[in-house]
């Protein structure tokens, strides 16, 4: 008797739920391509409210995925966010898991074309 081969494809449950939320994924993605962004820059980029960004950024900070440097410039508070090494590793792992869940682009394009062609049926004639 041969051994059963385990399916090594990940399941959606293996995606990091902390990153999977839309705004938190947006924060990490933005910080992955920019060394640092201010609170205002993140808020405007992600088109969200101060309160929502504050809550979601704090969750990422608590997890160690981002760092926040708070200081004053011209008597105004300025928060600057950076992606931590743990956050970069978590984002890379998340993206690897997500990409392994999805078919390749060429495969997807091929299926889409075949599915569209197979699903088109002639209209019934109205006598």
Secondary structure, 3 states (H helix, E strand, C coil): CCCCCCCCCCCHHHCCHHHHCHHHHHHHHHHHHCCCEEHHHHHHHHCCCHHHHHHHHHHHHHCCCEEEEEEEECCEEEEEEEECHHHHHHHHHHHHHHHHHCCCHHHHHHHHHHHHHHHCCCCCCCC
